[in-house]
């Protein structure tokens, strides 16, 4: 099977799985926001999840992604070392989890006081246990990606996200509130963790002849985890610390506005994250086999399709943000509208990084992006501290957009230095995509004032998609028959 065919098949499976998980997450988000929790409780839940996410960085320290990188390389060149990579990486991961999760569980009351959110104490206790399974589940998915078996990783995501919906509904129905919701997250992650570890052992660990330990390989794996830790830490700052700071400086209701907006952008980003997850291991394989020209061709096509999808999506999201929030989640979440409009720009930058950053890890350029991520994440945190007290939640969104835009540009530049793709071709496509987006936006802008119901909102979205489809076909950027063949 060719690299393109593997990417196509992996993308279809991953996209399908992520669509399933995002439908589950969307249902859960609606239930939590409109039925199961108040806006205060909704904000508190995701404030605690953000804190657990920050703590989770120290339970990983880049070990999982470093192991995935070396699995991707050694399964092609020296397969007998694969069992040792799995063994040493899991051992380190378990030791780190024990220390970090233990600290959160033991110190949950002190942590809640330090964050000036005493009502978070009991949820943080449950969150410490959730951290154990969340980290191991992430480890399993990452290693399966390293084996280029993204379809198995996708299955684990489905198990986690779909099962959590039922358990959260059950526990909150018992009157457990935020603690019940966290217990639902915990059980879903535990089920996915069990499935992932069994898959790794039975399908991969026992499938290779074990050449035994090799201290030099262990040292390389640990050294490579250092820049990955830096980039992961910076990612956590970008994705979690802003939520923590909103909760620290403002209120749980403000957190609900910010988190709701980020969750909506997360749904929009499903195709980009699926494509990036599927294509990344291929870069490492092509480099190991001397195929950097093929890697450049793959990246050019990937980036073009991502821009073609997400520049118009950002324009549309800005225009329909107000009716979407009010009609879907209720007028009490109207404070999320300006935040969502700002984060619509972030969607474009995030889509670009989704198809770039993991590829850099597999190409051995993790240290380069770690530096960029560290600098921009520190800038993001600093801007949050300055802007949140003055401008509220939109200040946090503005800081995210500015710093993430810089980070996306640096990643694309590093990718160019590694595989020398044709940037002129990308630039020409982007210019045409901007024109198409403007045409689509004009049609949506005319229709938005007439939106007064969910049916009308769906009609406006369908109108935008139809205009976009006609324009990209007429421009020659996309061949409908070829695209249909790929997706089917």
VEXROFI-425046 format. One record per residue (C-alpha): x, z, y; chain. Coordinates in steps of 0.5 Angstrom, whole numbers. Layout:
! residues N
     px     pz     py  ch
      X      Z      Y   A
...
***
This chain:
! residues 488
     px     pz     py  ch
      0      0      0   A
      3     -2      7   A
      4      3     13   A
     -2      0     16   A
     -7      1     10   A
     -5      8      9   A
     -6     10     17   A
    -13      6     17   A
    -15     10     10   A
    -12     16     13   A
    -16     15     20   A
    -22     14     17   A
    -22     20     12   A
    -20     24     18   A
    -25     22     23   A
    -30     22     18   A
    -28     30     16   A
    -27     31     24   A
    -34     28     25   A
    -37     33     20   A
    -34     39     23   A
    -35     37     30   A
    -43     36     28   A
    -42     43     25   A
    -38     46     31   A
    -44     43     36   A
    -49     46     32   A
    -46     53     32   A
    -44     52     40   A
    -51     51     41   A
    -54     57     37   A
    -49     61     40   A
    -50     59     47   A
    -57     59     47   A
    -60     63     41   A
    -55     68     38   A
    -51     71     44   A
    -52     72     51   A
    -47     68     56   A
    -43     75     57   A
    -42     75     49   A
    -41     68     48   A
    -35     69     53   A
    -33     75     50   A
    -32     72     43   A
    -28     66     45   A
    -24     71     50   A
    -22     75     43   A
    -21     68     39   A
    -16     66     45   A
    -12     73     44   A
    -12     72     37   A
     -9     65     38   A
     -4     67     43   A
     -2     72     37   A
     -2     67     32   A
      4     63     35   A
      8     69     33   A
      6     69     26   A
      8     61     25   A
     14     60     30   A
     14     53     28   A
     16     54     20   A
     10     50     18   A
     11     44     22   A
     18     44     21   A
     17     45     13   A
     12     39     14   A
     18     35     17   A
     23     36     12   A
     17     35      6   A
     16     28      9   A
     23     26      9   A
     25     29      3   A
     20     27     -2   A
     22     20      0   A
     30     21     -1   A
     31     27     -5   A
     24     30     -8   A
     27     35    -12   A
     28     39     -6   A
     21     39     -4   A
     19     46     -8   A
     24     49     -5   A
     22     47      2   A
     15     50      0   A
     17     56     -3   A
     22     58      3   A
     17     56      8   A
     11     60      5   A
     15     66      4   A
     17     66     12   A
     10     65     14   A
      8     71     10   A
     13     76     13   A
     11     74     20   A
      4     74     19   A
      4     81     16   A
      8     83     22   A
      4     80     27   A
     -3     81     24   A
     -1     89     23   A
      1     90     30   A
     -6     87     32   A
    -10     91     27   A
     -6     98     29   A
     -6     97     36   A
    -13     93     38   A
    -15     99     42   A
     -9     99     46   A
     -9     91     47   A
    -16     91     49   A
    -15     97     55   A
     -8     93     57   A
    -13     86     58   A
    -18     90     62   A
    -23     89     57   A
    -25     95     53   A
    -31     92     50   A
    -26     87     46   A
    -23     93     42   A
    -28     92     36   A
    -28     85     36   A
    -20     85     36   A
    -20     89     30   A
    -24     84     26   A
    -19     78     30   A
    -13     81     27   A
    -16     80     20   A
    -18     73     22   A
    -11     72     24   A
     -8     72     17   A
    -13     67     14   A
    -13     63     20   A
     -5     62     20   A
     -5     61     13   A
    -10     55     13   A
     -6     52     19   A
      0     52     14   A
     -4     49      9   A
     -7     43     13   A
      0     42     16   A
      4     41      9   A
     -1     37      7   A
      0     32     13   A
      7     33     11   A
      6     30      4   A
      2     24      8   A
     -5     27      4   A
     -9     27     11   A
    -15     26      7   A
    -14     33      3   A
    -12     36     10   A
    -19     34     12   A
    -23     37      7   A
    -20     44      8   A
    -22     43     16   A
    -29     41     13   A
    -29     47      8   A
    -27     52     14   A
    -32     49     20   A
    -38     48     16   A
    -38     54     12   A
    -37     59     18   A
    -43     56     21   A
    -48     59     15   A
    -44     66     15   A
    -44     67     23   A
    -51     65     23   A
    -52     71     17   A
    -48     76     20   A
    -51     75     27   A
    -58     75     25   A
    -56     82     22   A
    -55     84     29   A
    -47     85     29   A
    -47     80     35   A
    -39     78     37   A
    -36     82     31   A
    -41     78     26   A
    -39     72     29   A
    -32     73     28   A
    -33     75     21   A
    -36     69     20   A
    -30     65     23   A
    -26     70     18   A
    -30     68     12   A
    -29     61     13   A
    -22     61     14   A
    -21     65      8   A
    -25     60      4   A
    -21     54      7   A
    -14     58      6   A
    -16     59     -2   A
    -17     52     -3   A
    -11     50      1   A
     -6     54     -3   A
     -9     52     -9   A
     -8     45     -7   A
     -1     45     -5   A
      1     49    -12   A
     -3     45    -17   A
     -2     38    -13   A
      5     38    -10   A
      9     44    -12   A
      9     43    -19   A
      9     36    -19   A
     16     35    -17   A
     23     37    -21   A
     25     44    -18   A
     33     43    -16   A
     33     50    -14   A
     35     53     -7   A
     40     50     -2   A
     42     55      3   A
     44     49      8   A
     37     46      7   A
     34     53      9   A
     38     53     15   A
     36     46     17   A
     29     48     16   A
     30     55     20   A
     34     51     26   A
     29     46     27   A
     23     51     27   A
     26     53     34   A
     24     48     38   A
     18     47     35   A
     17     54     36   A
     18     53     43   A
     13     47     44   A
      8     51     40   A
      9     57     44   A
      8     52     50   A
      2     49     47   A
     -1     56     46   A
      0     57     53   A
     -4     51     55   A
     -9     52     50   A
    -10     59     50   A
     -7     63     56   A
    -12     60     61   A
    -18     63     57   A
    -14     70     57   A
    -13     69     64   A
    -20     67     66   A
    -22     73     62   A
    -17     78     66   A
    -18     76     73   A
    -26     74     72   A
    -31     76     68   A
    -34     74     61   A
    -39     70     64   A
    -33     66     67   A
    -30     65     60   A
    -36     62     58   A
    -36     57     63   A
    -29     55     62   A
    -29     55     54   A
    -36     51     54   A
    -33     46     58   A
    -26     45     54   A
    -31     45     47   A
    -35     39     50   A
    -28     36     51   A
    -26     37     44   A
    -32     34     41   A
    -30     27     46   A
    -23     28     43   A
    -24     27     36   A
    -22     20     35   A
    -16     21     38   A
    -14     27     34   A
    -16     24     28   A
    -12     18     29   A
     -6     22     31   A
     -6     26     25   A
     -6     20     21   A
     -1     16     24   A
      4     21     25   A
      8     22     18   A
      9     14     18   A
     14     15     24   A
     18     19     20   A
     17     15     14   A
     19      9     18   A
     25     12     21   A
     28     14     14   A
     27      7     11   A
     30      4     18   A
     23      1     20   A
     23      3     28   A
     21     -4     30   A
     15     -3     25   A
     14      4     28   A
     14      1     35   A
      9     -4     34   A
      4      2     31   A
      5      6     37   A
      3      0     42   A
     -3     -1     38   A
     -5      6     37   A
     -4      8     45   A
     -8      1     47   A
    -14      3     43   A
    -14     10     45   A
    -13      8     53   A
    -19      3     51   A
    -23      9     49   A
    -22     15     53   A
    -21     12     60   A
    -28     10     60   A
    -30     16     56   A
    -27     20     62   A
    -31     16     67   A
    -37     17     64   A
    -36     24     62   A
    -35     26     70   A
    -42     22     72   A
    -46     25     66   A
    -43     32     66   A
    -49     36     71   A
    -55     33     67   A
    -51     34     60   A
    -50     42     61   A
    -56     43     64   A
    -61     40     59   A
    -57     42     53   A
    -54     49     54   A
    -59     51     60   A
    -59     52     67   A
    -55     59     66   A
    -49     55     64   A
    -49     51     71   A
    -42     54     73   A
    -39     50     68   A
    -41     43     71   A
    -35     42     76   A
    -30     45     71   A
    -32     40     66   A
    -32     34     71   A
    -24     36     72   A
    -23     37     65   A
    -25     30     64   A
    -19     27     67   A
    -15     32     62   A
    -19     28     56   A
    -15     22     58   A
     -8     26     58   A
    -10     30     52   A
    -12     23     48   A
     -5     20     49   A
     -1     27     47   A
     -5     27     41   A
     -2     20     38   A
      5     22     41   A
      7     29     40   A
      6     30     33   A
     10     23     32   A
     16     26     36   A
     16     32     31   A
     17     27     25   A
     22     23     29   A
     26     29     30   A
     25     29     37   A
     22     36     37   A
     27     39     42   A
     26     34     47   A
     18     35     47   A
     19     43     47   A
     23     43     53   A
     18     39     57   A
     12     43     54   A
     16     49     56   A
     17     47     63   A
     10     45     64   A
      6     51     60   A
     10     56     65   A
      8     52     71   A
      1     52     68   A
      1     59     67   A
      4     60     74   A
     -2     56     77   A
     -7     59     73   A
     -5     66     76   A
     -5     63     83   A
    -11     59     83   A
    -16     63     79   A
    -17     69     84   A
    -18     64     89   A
    -22     58     86   A
    -25     61     80   A
    -26     57     74   A
    -25     51     77   A
    -18     53     79   A
    -16     54     72   A
    -18     47     70   A
    -14     44     76   A
     -8     47     73   A
     -9     44     66   A
    -10     37     69   A
     -4     37     73   A
      1     40     68   A
     -2     36     62   A
     -1     30     66   A
      6     31     67   A
      7     33     60   A
      3     27     57   A
      8     22     61   A
     14     26     59   A
     12     25     52   A
     11     18     52   A
     18     17     56   A
     21     20     50   A
     17     16     45   A
     20     10     48   A
     27     12     48   A
     26     13     41   A
     23      7     38   A
     23      2     45   A
     16      0     45   A
     13     -6     49   A
     11     -2     56   A
      9     -8     59   A
      4    -10     54   A
      1     -3     55   A
      1     -3     62   A
     -3    -10     63   A
     -8     -7     58   A
     -9     -1     62   A
    -10     -5     68   A
    -16     -9     65   A
    -18     -2     62   A
    -19      1     69   A
    -23     -5     71   A
    -28     -5     65   A
    -28      3     66   A
    -30      2     73   A
    -36     -3     71   A
    -39      1     66   A
    -38      7     71   A
    -42      3     76   A
    -48      2     71   A
    -48      9     69   A
    -48     12     76   A
    -54      8     78   A
    -58     11     72   A
    -56     18     72   A
    -61     20     78   A
    -67     18     73   A
    -64     23     68   A
    -70     28     67   A
    -70     30     59   A
    -65     29     53   A
    -68     23     51   A
    -66     20     58   A
    -59     23     58   A
    -58     19     51   A
    -61     13     54   A
    -56     13     60   A
    -50     14     55   A
    -53      9     50   A
    -53      4     57   A
    -46      6     58   A
    -43      5     51   A
    -47     -2     51   A
    -44     -4     58   A
    -37     -2     55   A
    -38     -6     49   A
    -40    -12     52   A
    -34    -12     57   A
    -28    -10     52   A
    -31    -16     48   A
    -31    -21     53   A
    -24    -19     56   A
    -21    -20     49   A
    -18    -13     48   A
    -22    -12     42   A
    -24    -17     36   A
    -31    -14     34   A
    -30    -17     27   A
    -23    -14     26   A
    -25     -8     29   A
    -31     -7     24   A
    -27     -9     18   A
    -22     -4     20   A
    -27      2     20   A
    -31     -1     14   A
***
